Amino acid sequence: MITRLRNEQSGFTLIELLIAMTLMLVILAATLLSFNNAQNNARGNALQNDQLAALRPQMDRLIGQLRNVANPTTNVASINYADNYRMVFLTTDPSRRWVSYCLSKSNPESPQNEAIYYQFSGSSVISQQTSASGCPSTSQLVAGTPDWTTSIKLVTNVTNDITSGSPRPLFQYAGANGAIDASAGLQGSAASATTRVSVAIYLDTNAVAGQTAATDKSPRELSLESGAFLRNMNQAPVSRFVVHRGSGNSFTLDGGDSSDPEGRNLQYFWYETSAAPTDATQRPTDPLADLPDCDTTTEQTFNGLVWKCVGIGVILSHDFSGDLPTNIHLMVVDPGNIANLSTQPGMPLSFGSCPNTSSTTRPETQCEALP
């Protein structure tokens, strides 16, 4: 063909021209497709980087506030409420005020509708938050005055709880005894046992509007994780006691084995029940709030089991009488107003007043000094 072209002046034939144009179009299409894919990838990466850049300062603030959880006072715990998707706590940064972080899940099927909100209050007292408080919360301790003065949407396109996959907690908690299950929510002494918090935020920054996670073909989600040790957090005390038998139904109760992780002084309150609790509903979930004041004249009933105060002090000598057997429980309270009711494994949760040695159901040795 080259020889023919050199000797002739007619140029390319129509067929040759069509073949050349077809090859050029194929090459151009492949080039444009590669360029378009590269452009889409660059766009997705830019969106992810922008979202992460905007999120990192918020994560840093959250972790900084957690590290500076305020020391609890005698009437206010440091954590108001905590679960897998909400945490409300008192911080010293920048001032002693309540802050709340929560995941809004108005439409879990769509990542565009999951967002993390940050709220703070100008008041030192707020109402008790729960899982049903809403996100952002609109609770009011005083009618007409919202608990939260400011609400900020920190980040959208969160995928921690999309229903097409396994829900992943925004917050996870741990204490001196390991991981703490917060799926049902933590309040009072249960929340105060928290000493470590882990935060994990999952994002689908390039999600397509109107598509669910199952049909969305945008770039994969990404995550940002961190954690904090609550260095100012007040840990719950440990309640333990031993029993020494006197004469008749007289006993000496010694709570000296109880302890406080921070080494602070404890208060000791002794309660009597006519029988041992048979299930969790007969034990106070928040003993400090649920048990009566220890003036030895008041009592409280939980699912048919009556709790009555019999005395105060690290060592109590008492002559038990009335319906037998008698069961004794020790509640210790630290200066942060965190309480613990005797529930330590291997320790006497309660004891029965000693019958005659002829009894086979409750041997006399149970009432001697315990190791």
Secondary structure as GFF3:
##gff-version 3
##sequence-region A 1 371
A	DSSP	alpha_helix	2	7	.	.	.	ID=ss1
A	DSSP	alpha_helix	14	67	.	.	.	ID=ss2
A	DSSP	beta_strand	79	83	.	.	.	ID=ss3
A	DSSP	beta_strand	86	91	.	.	.	ID=ss4
A	DSSP	beta_strand	97	105	.	.	.	ID=ss5
A	DSSP	three_ten_helix	111	113	.	.	.	ID=ss6
A	DSSP	beta_strand	114	120	.	.	.	ID=ss7
A	DSSP	beta_strand	140	142	.	.	.	ID=ss8
A	DSSP	beta_strand	145	146	.	.	.	ID=ss9
A	DSSP	beta_strand	150	155	.	.	.	ID=ss10
A	DSSP	beta_strand	171	175	.	.	.	ID=ss11
A	DSSP	beta_strand	178	180	.	.	.	ID=ss12
A	DSSP	alpha_helix	188	192	.	.	.	ID=ss13
A	DSSP	beta_strand	194	203	.	.	.	ID=ss14
A	DSSP	beta_strand	222	229	.	.	.	ID=ss15
A	DSSP	beta_strand	242	245	.	.	.	ID=ss16
A	DSSP	beta_strand	250	254	.	.	.	ID=ss17
A	DSSP	beta_strand	267	273	.	.	.	ID=ss18
A	DSSP	three_ten_helix	280	282	.	.	.	ID=ss19
A	DSSP	alpha_helix	287	290	.	.	.	ID=ss20
A	DSSP	beta_strand	299	302	.	.	.	ID=ss21
A	DSSP	beta_strand	305	312	.	.	.	ID=ss22
A	DSSP	beta_strand	315	319	.	.	.	ID=ss23
A	DSSP	beta_strand	327	333	.	.	.	ID=ss24
A	DSSP	beta_strand	339	341	.	.	.	ID=ss25
A	DSSP	three_ten_helix	364	367	.	.	.	ID=ss26
###
